[in-house]
Amino acid sequence: MARKKPQGGGGAPEWLVTFADLMSLLLCFFVLLLSFSTQNQQKLQIVSGSVKDAFGVKETERRTGIIEVEGVPVRDYLKNVSQVEQEMDSDFASEAHEEKSKQGPEANTHDTVQADVERSRQFATAAASLRQALQEMPDITEISQNIIFEETEEGLNIMIVDQDGRAMFQEGSRFPYETTRRLLTRIAPVLAEMPNRIQVTGHTTTGSAAVDPNYSKWELSADRANATRKILTEYGVPEDQIFSVVGKADTEPLFPNDPFLAANRRINILLMAEEPPLPLGHNP
């Protein structure tokens, strides 16, 4: 008499169901973390650019950089700046008559607000002019993702940062690459037209291998800042417009949570936000 073969159990093993439930819970947890987090888009793009360079990924159809974060660079963005200026003017025009009659603290507050608006307008115009100058040089488009414009309480900060596989200065040296030099020569005339004084600061990254053990990060960062100053003044920035040239080594990383990231190696060119001189006879 023939025996019937025992039938095996069908379907997935029991542990797989539990594992799938665990993965689903983890996915929901990370989605919640992402939804509650705040991200600096410019810094996030620097990190993503470093990862792409490290893995050899290059975008060929669309060039999205720090110059124009939202898309392909365009040449008519100066029209947007003028529209913003007109809108800002219209906001304050309706209040001009009333504010003229105010005295004391109210008048001082209005003066402060107007000064802040004017300063922001100047920085927006400067950033737009710098973008235009860079876009007119297709030979340096490849380093557009190495440039960050950031307005802070201290002023308009122009950061020229390194990325993995794309450095601005020769390794362990104060001498910039030729592309970096051409970049600075385009920035200089725009900075020279601004009334603001300029701070130039050099930064290095943690863990950089020193070519010369007697040449510290402090000296390297200071020398790179000074080399930047020399190029700026050579191409139009007055010497008396330079307020300071400082090297800070690796003490102020752009990404404190990842001090080894290449983007922490950078040059900061700060257009200082300074209070305009008070008119004669005006008491603060």
CYANA upper distance limits for C-alpha pairs under 8 A (distance plus 0.5 A):
 12 ALA  CA     16 LEU  CA      7.15
 12 ALA  CA     17 VAL  CA      8.34
 13 PRO  CA     17 VAL  CA      8.00
 14 GLU  CA     18 THR  CA      7.62
 15 TRP  CA     19 PHE  CA      6.71
 16 LEU  CA     20 ALA  CA      6.59
 17 VAL  CA     21 ASP  CA      6.82
 18 THR  CA     22 LEU  CA      6.79
 19 PHE  CA     23 MET  CA      6.81
 20 ALA  CA     24 SER  CA      6.72
 21 ASP  CA     25 LEU  CA      6.80
 22 LEU  CA     26 LEU  CA      6.76
 23 MET  CA     27 LEU  CA      6.63
 24 SER  CA     28 CYS  CA      6.81
 25 LEU  CA     29 PHE  CA      6.68
 26 LEU  CA     30 PHE  CA      6.81
 27 LEU  CA     31 VAL  CA      6.70
 28 CYS  CA     32 LEU  CA      6.74
 29 PHE  CA     33 LEU  CA      6.84
 30 PHE  CA     34 LEU  CA      6.63
 31 VAL  CA     35 SER  CA      6.65
 32 LEU  CA     36 PHE  CA      6.83
 33 LEU  CA     37 SER  CA      6.71
 39 GLN  CA     44 LEU  CA      7.53
 40 ASN  CA     44 LEU  CA      6.47
 41 GLN  CA     45 GLN  CA      6.57
 42 GLN  CA     46 ILE  CA      6.86
 42 GLN  CA     66 ILE  CA      7.14
 42 GLN  CA     69 VAL  CA      8.08
 42 GLN  CA    148 ILE  CA      7.61
 43 LYS  CA     47 VAL  CA      6.87
 44 LEU  CA     48 SER  CA      6.71
 45 GLN  CA     49 GLY  CA      6.44
 45 GLN  CA     65 GLY  CA      8.48
 45 GLN  CA     66 ILE  CA      8.23
 46 ILE  CA     50 SER  CA      6.75
 46 ILE  CA    145 GLN  CA      7.59
 46 ILE  CA    146 ASN  CA      8.03
 46 ILE  CA    163 GLN  CA      7.88
 46 ILE  CA    263 ALA  CA      7.59
 47 VAL  CA     51 VAL  CA      6.82
 47 VAL  CA    263 ALA  CA      8.34
 48 SER  CA     52 LYS  CA      6.66
 49 GLY  CA     53 ASP  CA      6.64
 49 GLY  CA    145 GLN  CA      8.09
 49 GLY  CA    163 GLN  CA      7.76
 50 SER  CA     54 ALA  CA      6.60
 50 SER  CA    163 GLN  CA      5.83
 50 SER  CA    164 ASP  CA      5.57
 50 SER  CA    165 GLY  CA      8.30
 50 SER  CA    262 ALA  CA      8.34
 51 VAL  CA     55 PHE  CA      6.83
 51 VAL  CA    164 ASP  CA      8.17
 52 LYS  CA     56 GLY  CA      6.40
 52 LYS  CA     57 VAL  CA      5.26
 52 LYS  CA     58 LYS  CA      7.33
 53 ASP  CA     57 VAL  CA      6.44
 53 ASP  CA     58 LYS  CA      7.78
 53 ASP  CA    163 GLN  CA      8.35
 53 ASP  CA    164 ASP  CA      6.57
 53 ASP  CA    165 GLY  CA      6.64
 54 ALA  CA    164 ASP  CA      6.69
 54 ALA  CA    165 GLY  CA      7.47
 59 GLU  CA     63 ARG  CA      7.23
 62 ARG  CA     71 GLY  CA      8.34
 62 ARG  CA     72 VAL  CA      7.15
 63 ARG  CA     71 GLY  CA      7.79
 63 ARG  CA     72 VAL  CA      6.27
 63 ARG  CA     73 PRO  CA      8.34
 64 THR  CA     68 GLU  CA      7.04
 64 THR  CA     69 VAL  CA      6.61
 64 THR  CA     70 GLU  CA      7.57
 64 THR  CA     71 GLY  CA      5.77
 64 THR  CA     72 VAL  CA      6.23
 64 THR  CA     73 PRO  CA      8.10
 64 THR  CA    145 GLN  CA      8.38
 65 GLY  CA     69 VAL  CA      6.04
 65 GLY  CA     71 GLY  CA      8.25
 65 GLY  CA    144 SER  CA      6.21
 65 GLY  CA    145 GLN  CA      5.04
 66 ILE  CA    144 SER  CA      6.70
 66 ILE  CA    145 GLN  CA      5.40
 66 ILE  CA    146 ASN  CA      7.62
 66 ILE  CA    147 ILE  CA      6.41
 66 ILE  CA    148 ILE  CA      6.30
 66 ILE  CA    149 PHE  CA      8.37
 67 ILE  CA     73 PRO  CA      7.70
 67 ILE  CA    131 ARG  CA      6.74
 67 ILE  CA    144 SER  CA      6.66
 67 ILE  CA    145 GLN  CA      7.62
 67 ILE  CA    147 ILE  CA      7.44
 67 ILE  CA    148 ILE  CA      7.77
 67 ILE  CA    149 PHE  CA      8.41
 68 GLU  CA     72 VAL  CA      7.14
 68 GLU  CA     73 PRO  CA      5.96
 73 PRO  CA    135 GLN  CA      8.02
 75 ARG  CA    132 GLN  CA      7.28
 75 ARG  CA    135 GLN  CA      8.15
 76 ASP  CA     80 ASN  CA      8.12
 77 TYR  CA     81 VAL  CA      7.24
 77 TYR  CA    128 ALA  CA      7.76
 78 LEU  CA     82 SER  CA      6.94
 78 LEU  CA    125 THR  CA      8.44
 78 LEU  CA    128 ALA  CA      6.87
 78 LEU  CA    129 SER  CA      8.38
 79 LYS  CA     83 GLN  CA      6.80
 80 ASN  CA     84 VAL  CA      6.74
 81 VAL  CA     85 GLU  CA      6.77
 81 VAL  CA    124 ALA  CA      7.65
 81 VAL  CA    125 THR  CA      7.27
 81 VAL  CA    128 ALA  CA      8.09
 82 SER  CA     86 GLN  CA      6.75
 83 GLN  CA     87 GLU  CA      6.74
 84 VAL  CA     88 MET  CA      6.63
 85 GLU  CA     89 ASP  CA      6.59
 85 GLU  CA    121 ARG  CA      7.49
 86 GLN  CA     90 SER  CA      6.67
 87 GLU  CA     91 ASP  CA      6.82
 88 MET  CA     92 PHE  CA      7.19
 89 ASP  CA     93 ALA  CA      6.47
 90 SER  CA     94 SER  CA      7.34
 91 ASP  CA     95 GLU  CA      8.17
 92 PHE  CA     96 ALA  CA      6.75
 95 GLU  CA     99 GLU  CA      6.59
 96 ALA  CA    100 LYS  CA      6.81
 97 HIS  CA    101 SER  CA      7.79
 98 GLU  CA    102 LYS  CA      7.60
 99 GLU  CA    107 ALA  CA      7.38
 99 GLU  CA    110 HIS  CA      7.85
100 LYS  CA    107 ALA  CA      8.38
102 LYS  CA    106 GLU  CA      6.62
102 LYS  CA    107 ALA  CA      5.83
103 GLN  CA    107 ALA  CA      5.56
103 GLN  CA    108 ASN  CA      8.36
104 GLY  CA    108 ASN  CA      6.95
105 PRO  CA    109 THR  CA      6.57
106 GLU  CA    110 HIS  CA      6.80
107 ALA  CA    111 ASP  CA      6.74
108 ASN  CA    112 THR  CA      6.73
108 ASN  CA    284 PRO  CA      8.14
109 THR  CA    113 VAL  CA      6.76
110 HIS  CA    114 GLN  CA      6.65
111 ASP  CA    115 ALA  CA      6.60
112 THR  CA    116 ASP  CA      6.70
113 VAL  CA    117 VAL  CA      6.70
114 GLN  CA    118 GLU  CA      6.58
115 ALA  CA    119 ARG  CA      6.55
115 ALA  CA    275 GLU  CA      8.30
115 ALA  CA    276 PRO  CA      8.37
116 ASP  CA    120 SER  CA      6.66
117 VAL  CA    121 ARG  CA      6.62
118 GLU  CA    122 GLN  CA      6.70
119 ARG  CA    123 PHE  CA      6.76
119 ARG  CA    273 ALA  CA      7.79
120 SER  CA    124 ALA  CA      6.59
121 ARG  CA    125 THR  CA      6.70
122 GLN  CA    126 ALA  CA      6.61
123 PHE  CA    127 ALA  CA      6.54
123 PHE  CA    151 GLU  CA      8.11
123 PHE  CA    155 GLY  CA      8.45
123 PHE  CA    156 LEU  CA      6.68
124 ALA  CA    128 ALA  CA      6.64
125 THR  CA    129 SER  CA      6.61
126 ALA  CA    130 LEU  CA      6.65
126 ALA  CA    190 VAL  CA      7.53
126 ALA  CA    191 LEU  CA      8.22
126 ALA  CA    194 MET  CA      8.20
127 ALA  CA    131 ARG  CA      6.68
127 ALA  CA    149 PHE  CA      7.49
128 ALA  CA    132 GLN  CA      6.71
129 SER  CA    133 ALA  CA      6.68
129 SER  CA    190 VAL  CA      7.33
130 LEU  CA    134 LEU  CA      6.74
130 LEU  CA    186 ARG  CA      8.37
130 LEU  CA    187 ILE  CA      6.71
130 LEU  CA    190 VAL  CA      7.06
131 ARG  CA    135 GLN  CA      6.57
132 GLN  CA    136 GLU  CA      6.77
133 ALA  CA    137 MET  CA      7.58
133 ALA  CA    186 ARG  CA      6.64
133 ALA  CA    187 ILE  CA      7.75
134 LEU  CA    138 PRO  CA      8.36
134 LEU  CA    140 ILE  CA      7.92
134 LEU  CA    141 THR  CA      7.98
134 LEU  CA    183 LEU  CA      7.79
134 LEU  CA    186 ARG  CA      7.35
134 LEU  CA    187 ILE  CA      8.42
135 GLN  CA    141 THR  CA      7.55
137 MET  CA    141 THR  CA      7.35
140 ILE  CA    144 SER  CA      7.54
140 ILE  CA    179 THR  CA      6.85
140 ILE  CA    182 ARG  CA      8.33
140 ILE  CA    183 LEU  CA      7.53
143 ILE  CA    147 ILE  CA      7.91
143 ILE  CA    166 ARG  CA      8.31
146 ASN  CA    159 MET  CA      8.44
146 ASN  CA    160 ILE  CA      6.16
146 ASN  CA    161 VAL  CA      5.57
146 ASN  CA    162 ASP  CA      6.75
146 ASN  CA    163 GLN  CA      7.50
147 ILE  CA    158 ILE  CA      7.60
147 ILE  CA    159 MET  CA      6.17
147 ILE  CA    160 ILE  CA      5.32
147 ILE  CA    161 VAL  CA      6.85
148 ILE  CA    157 ASN  CA      8.40
148 ILE  CA    158 ILE  CA      6.32
148 ILE  CA    159 MET  CA      5.52
148 ILE  CA    160 ILE  CA      7.17
148 ILE  CA    161 VAL  CA      8.37
149 PHE  CA    156 LEU  CA      7.58
149 PHE  CA    157 ASN  CA      6.39
149 PHE  CA    158 ILE  CA      5.37
149 PHE  CA    159 MET  CA      7.02
150 GLU  CA    156 LEU  CA      6.39
150 GLU  CA    157 ASN  CA      5.60
150 GLU  CA    158 ILE  CA      7.06
150 GLU  CA    159 MET  CA      8.47
151 GLU  CA    155 GLY  CA      6.27
151 GLU  CA    156 LEU  CA      4.94
151 GLU  CA    157 ASN  CA      6.46
152 THR  CA    156 LEU  CA      6.74
152 THR  CA    157 ASN  CA      7.60
153 GLU  CA    273 ALA  CA      7.67
154 GLU  CA    270 LEU  CA      8.40
154 GLU  CA    272 MET  CA      6.34
154 GLU  CA    273 ALA  CA      5.92
155 GLY  CA    270 LEU  CA      6.88
155 GLY  CA    271 LEU  CA      5.92
155 GLY  CA    272 MET  CA      5.07
155 GLY  CA    273 ALA  CA      4.78
155 GLY  CA    274 GLU  CA      8.48
156 LEU  CA    270 LEU  CA      6.19
156 LEU  CA    271 LEU  CA      5.54
156 LEU  CA    272 MET  CA      7.24
156 LEU  CA    273 ALA  CA      7.92
157 ASN  CA    268 ASN  CA      7.00
157 ASN  CA    269 ILE  CA      6.35
157 ASN  CA    270 LEU  CA      4.94
157 ASN  CA    271 LEU  CA      6.85
158 ILE  CA    268 ASN  CA      6.24
158 ILE  CA    269 ILE  CA      5.52
158 ILE  CA    270 LEU  CA      6.63
159 MET  CA    266 ARG  CA      7.08
159 MET  CA    267 ILE  CA      6.26
159 MET  CA    268 ASN  CA      5.11
159 MET  CA    269 ILE  CA      6.85
160 ILE  CA    168 MET  CA      8.14
160 ILE  CA    266 ARG  CA      5.91
160 ILE  CA    267 ILE  CA      5.71
160 ILE  CA    268 ASN  CA      7.03
161 VAL  CA    167 ALA  CA      8.29
161 VAL  CA    168 MET  CA      7.62
161 VAL  CA    262 ALA  CA      8.42
161 VAL  CA    263 ALA  CA      5.71
161 VAL  CA    264 ASN  CA      7.44
161 VAL  CA    265 ARG  CA      6.42
161 VAL  CA    266 ARG  CA      4.68
161 VAL  CA    267 ILE  CA      7.05
162 ASP  CA    166 ARG  CA      6.64
162 ASP  CA    167 ALA  CA      5.21
162 ASP  CA    168 MET  CA      6.35
162 ASP  CA    262 ALA  CA      6.02
162 ASP  CA    263 ALA  CA      5.22
162 ASP  CA    264 ASN  CA      7.73
162 ASP  CA    265 ARG  CA      6.14
162 ASP  CA    266 ARG  CA      6.62
163 GLN  CA    167 ALA  CA      6.53
163 GLN  CA    262 ALA  CA      5.71
163 GLN  CA    263 ALA  CA      5.86
164 ASP  CA    262 ALA  CA      6.36
164 ASP  CA    263 ALA  CA      8.44
167 ALA  CA    171 GLU  CA      8.49
168 MET  CA    176 PRO  CA      6.48
168 MET  CA    177 TYR  CA      6.51
168 MET  CA    179 THR  CA      8.35
168 MET  CA    180 THR  CA      6.22
169 PHE  CA    173 SER  CA      7.23
169 PHE  CA    174 ARG  CA      7.22
169 PHE  CA    175 PHE  CA      6.40
169 PHE  CA    176 PRO  CA      4.55
169 PHE  CA    177 TYR  CA      5.91
169 PHE  CA    180 THR  CA      8.02
170 GLN  CA    174 ARG  CA      7.63
170 GLN  CA    175 PHE  CA      6.58
170 GLN  CA    176 PRO  CA      6.45
170 GLN  CA    177 TYR  CA      6.77
172 GLY  CA    209 ALA  CA      8.18
172 GLY  CA    210 ALA  CA      6.62
172 GLY  CA    211 VAL  CA      6.16
172 GLY  CA    212 ASP  CA      8.46
172 GLY  CA    220 LEU  CA      7.75
173 SER  CA    220 LEU  CA      7.45
173 SER  CA    224 ARG  CA      8.38
174 ARG  CA    220 LEU  CA      6.77
174 ARG  CA    221 SER  CA      8.35
174 ARG  CA    223 ASP  CA      6.06
174 ARG  CA    224 ARG  CA      5.17
174 ARG  CA    227 ALA  CA      7.28
175 PHE  CA    224 ARG  CA      7.58
175 PHE  CA    227 ALA  CA      7.61
176 PRO  CA    180 THR  CA      6.41
176 PRO  CA    181 ARG  CA      6.77
176 PRO  CA    224 ARG  CA      8.37
176 PRO  CA    227 ALA  CA      8.45
177 TYR  CA    181 ARG  CA      6.86
178 GLU  CA    182 ARG  CA      6.76
179 THR  CA    183 LEU  CA      6.73
180 THR  CA    184 LEU  CA      6.82
181 ARG  CA    185 THR  CA      6.78
181 ARG  CA    231 ILE  CA      7.81
182 ARG  CA    186 ARG  CA      6.98
183 LEU  CA    187 ILE  CA      6.97
184 LEU  CA    188 ALA  CA      6.58
184 LEU  CA    228 THR  CA      8.01
184 LEU  CA    231 ILE  CA      7.26
184 LEU  CA    232 LEU  CA      7.00
185 THR  CA    189 PRO  CA      7.99
185 THR  CA    231 ILE  CA      7.31
185 THR  CA    232 LEU  CA      7.11
185 THR  CA    235 TYR  CA      6.44
186 ARG  CA    190 VAL  CA      8.08
187 ILE  CA    191 LEU  CA      6.90
187 ILE  CA    232 LEU  CA      8.25
188 ALA  CA    192 ALA  CA      6.64
188 ALA  CA    231 ILE  CA      8.49
188 ALA  CA    232 LEU  CA      5.51
188 ALA  CA    233 THR  CA      7.93
188 ALA  CA    235 TYR  CA      6.34
188 ALA  CA    236 GLY  CA      6.47
188 ALA  CA    237 VAL  CA      6.41
189 PRO  CA    193 GLU  CA      7.10
189 PRO  CA    235 TYR  CA      7.22
189 PRO  CA    236 GLY  CA      6.03
189 PRO  CA    237 VAL  CA      7.23
190 VAL  CA    194 MET  CA      7.53
191 LEU  CA    237 VAL  CA      7.13
192 ALA  CA    236 GLY  CA      6.51
192 ALA  CA    237 VAL  CA      5.06
192 ALA  CA    238 PRO  CA      7.33
196 ASN  CA    241 GLN  CA      7.81
196 ASN  CA    271 LEU  CA      6.26
196 ASN  CA    272 MET  CA      6.22
196 ASN  CA    273 ALA  CA      7.51
196 ASN  CA    274 GLU  CA      7.74
197 ARG  CA    241 GLN  CA      5.34
197 ARG  CA    242 ILE  CA      6.30
197 ARG  CA    243 PHE  CA      6.23
197 ARG  CA    271 LEU  CA      6.54
197 ARG  CA    272 MET  CA      6.14
198 ILE  CA    241 GLN  CA      6.59
198 ILE  CA    242 ILE  CA      5.33
198 ILE  CA    243 PHE  CA      5.86
198 ILE  CA    244 SER  CA      7.58
198 ILE  CA    269 ILE  CA      7.27
198 ILE  CA    270 LEU  CA      6.00
198 ILE  CA    271 LEU  CA      5.44
198 ILE  CA    272 MET  CA      6.46
199 GLN  CA    242 ILE  CA      6.82
199 GLN  CA    243 PHE  CA      5.99
199 GLN  CA    244 SER  CA      5.48
199 GLN  CA    245 VAL  CA      6.60
199 GLN  CA    246 VAL  CA      8.41
199 GLN  CA    268 ASN  CA      8.25
199 GLN  CA    269 ILE  CA      6.32
199 GLN  CA    270 LEU  CA      5.51
199 GLN  CA    271 LEU  CA      7.30
199 GLN  CA    272 MET  CA      7.64
200 VAL  CA    225 ALA  CA      6.28
200 VAL  CA    226 ASN  CA      8.22
200 VAL  CA    228 THR  CA      8.09
200 VAL  CA    229 ARG  CA      7.43
200 VAL  CA    242 ILE  CA      8.40
200 VAL  CA    244 SER  CA      6.81
200 VAL  CA    245 VAL  CA      5.34
200 VAL  CA    246 VAL  CA      6.83
200 VAL  CA    267 ILE  CA      7.62
200 VAL  CA    268 ASN  CA      6.20
200 VAL  CA    269 ILE  CA      5.25
200 VAL  CA    270 LEU  CA      6.93
201 THR  CA    221 SER  CA      8.22
201 THR  CA    222 ALA  CA      7.87
201 THR  CA    225 ALA  CA      5.96
201 THR  CA    245 VAL  CA      6.37
201 THR  CA    246 VAL  CA      5.24
201 THR  CA    247 GLY  CA      6.11
201 THR  CA    248 LYS  CA      7.59
201 THR  CA    267 ILE  CA      6.27
201 THR  CA    268 ASN  CA      5.56
201 THR  CA    269 ILE  CA      7.15
202 GLY  CA    221 SER  CA      4.98
202 GLY  CA    222 ALA  CA      6.29
202 GLY  CA    223 ASP  CA      8.40
202 GLY  CA    224 ARG  CA      6.56
202 GLY  CA    225 ALA  CA      5.30
202 GLY  CA    246 VAL  CA      6.84
202 GLY  CA    247 GLY  CA      5.21
202 GLY  CA    248 LYS  CA      6.63
202 GLY  CA    249 ALA  CA      7.59
202 GLY  CA    265 ARG  CA      8.44
202 GLY  CA    266 ARG  CA      6.73
202 GLY  CA    267 ILE  CA      5.24
202 GLY  CA    268 ASN  CA      6.95
203 HIS  CA    221 SER  CA      5.80
203 HIS  CA    247 GLY  CA      6.87
203 HIS  CA    248 LYS  CA      5.99
203 HIS  CA    249 ALA  CA      5.52
203 HIS  CA    250 ASP  CA      6.41
203 HIS  CA    251 THR  CA      8.38
203 HIS  CA    252 GLU  CA      7.83
203 HIS  CA    253 PRO  CA      8.03
203 HIS  CA    264 ASN  CA      7.40
203 HIS  CA    265 ARG  CA      5.84
203 HIS  CA    266 ARG  CA      5.78
203 HIS  CA    267 ILE  CA      6.75
204 THR  CA    208 SER  CA      8.20
204 THR  CA    217 LYS  CA      7.17
204 THR  CA    220 LEU  CA      8.39
204 THR  CA    221 SER  CA      6.60
204 THR  CA    248 LYS  CA      8.14
204 THR  CA    249 ALA  CA      5.49
204 THR  CA    250 ASP  CA      5.39
204 THR  CA    253 PRO  CA      8.41
204 THR  CA    264 ASN  CA      6.77
204 THR  CA    265 ARG  CA      4.83
204 THR  CA    266 ARG  CA      7.17
205 THR  CA    249 ALA  CA      7.87
205 THR  CA    250 ASP  CA      5.63
205 THR  CA    253 PRO  CA      7.51
205 THR  CA    259 PRO  CA      6.77
205 THR  CA    260 PHE  CA      6.31
205 THR  CA    261 LEU  CA      7.52
205 THR  CA    262 ALA  CA      7.23
205 THR  CA    264 ASN  CA      5.77
205 THR  CA    265 ARG  CA      5.71
206 THR  CA    250 ASP  CA      6.21
206 THR  CA    259 PRO  CA      6.03
206 THR  CA    260 PHE  CA      5.64
207 GLY  CA    260 PHE  CA      6.92
210 ALA  CA    215 TYR  CA      7.72
210 ALA  CA    216 SER  CA      7.94
210 ALA  CA    217 LYS  CA      8.49
211 VAL  CA    215 TYR  CA      8.30
212 ASP  CA    216 SER  CA      8.49
215 TYR  CA    219 GLU  CA      6.89
215 TYR  CA    220 LEU  CA      7.46
216 SER  CA    220 LEU  CA      6.76
217 LYS  CA    221 SER  CA      6.44
217 LYS  CA    249 ALA  CA      5.44
217 LYS  CA    250 ASP  CA      7.83
218 TRP  CA    222 ALA  CA      6.62
218 TRP  CA    247 GLY  CA      6.32
218 TRP  CA    248 LYS  CA      6.66
218 TRP  CA    249 ALA  CA      5.16
219 GLU  CA    223 ASP  CA      6.42
219 GLU  CA    247 GLY  CA      7.56
219 GLU  CA    249 ALA  CA      8.35
220 LEU  CA    224 ARG  CA      6.66
220 LEU  CA    247 GLY  CA      8.07
220 LEU  CA    249 ALA  CA      7.97
221 SER  CA    225 ALA  CA      6.75
221 SER  CA    246 VAL  CA      8.25
221 SER  CA    247 GLY  CA      5.03
221 SER  CA    248 LYS  CA      6.85
221 SER  CA    249 ALA  CA      5.93
222 ALA  CA    226 ASN  CA      6.67
222 ALA  CA    245 VAL  CA      7.72
222 ALA  CA    246 VAL  CA      5.99
222 ALA  CA    247 GLY  CA      4.17
222 ALA  CA    248 LYS  CA      7.71
222 ALA  CA    249 ALA  CA      8.36
223 ASP  CA    227 ALA  CA      6.52
223 ASP  CA    247 GLY  CA      7.89
224 ARG  CA    228 THR  CA      6.71
224 ARG  CA    247 GLY  CA      8.44
224 ARG  CA    267 ILE  CA      8.21
225 ALA  CA    229 ARG  CA      6.80
225 ALA  CA    245 VAL  CA      6.60
225 ALA  CA    246 VAL  CA      7.00
225 ALA  CA    247 GLY  CA      7.08
225 ALA  CA    267 ILE  CA      7.10
226 ASN  CA    230 LYS  CA      6.73
226 ASN  CA    245 VAL  CA      6.69
226 ASN  CA    246 VAL  CA      8.39
227 ALA  CA    231 ILE  CA      6.97
228 THR  CA    232 LEU  CA      6.78
229 ARG  CA    233 THR  CA      6.64
229 ARG  CA    242 ILE  CA      8.38
229 ARG  CA    245 VAL  CA      7.96
230 LYS  CA    234 GLU  CA      6.44
231 ILE  CA    235 TYR  CA      6.82
232 LEU  CA    236 GLY  CA      7.01
232 LEU  CA    237 VAL  CA      6.05
233 THR  CA    237 VAL  CA      4.90
233 THR  CA    238 PRO  CA      6.37
233 THR  CA    239 GLU  CA      6.73
237 VAL  CA    241 GLN  CA      7.37
237 VAL  CA    242 ILE  CA      8.50
238 PRO  CA    242 ILE  CA      7.78
248 LYS  CA    252 GLU  CA      7.52
250 ASP  CA    259 PRO  CA      8.48
250 ASP  CA    264 ASN  CA      8.37
252 GLU  CA    256 PRO  CA      8.12
253 PRO  CA    259 PRO  CA      6.47
253 PRO  CA    264 ASN  CA      5.62
253 PRO  CA    265 ARG  CA      8.47
254 LEU  CA    259 PRO  CA      8.44
254 LEU  CA    263 ALA  CA      7.57
254 LEU  CA    264 ASN  CA      5.56
255 PHE  CA    259 PRO  CA      6.62
255 PHE  CA    261 LEU  CA      7.85
255 PHE  CA    263 ALA  CA      8.29
255 PHE  CA    264 ASN  CA      6.98
259 PRO  CA    264 ASN  CA      7.29
260 PHE  CA    264 ASN  CA      7.89
278 LEU  CA    282 HIS  CA      6.94
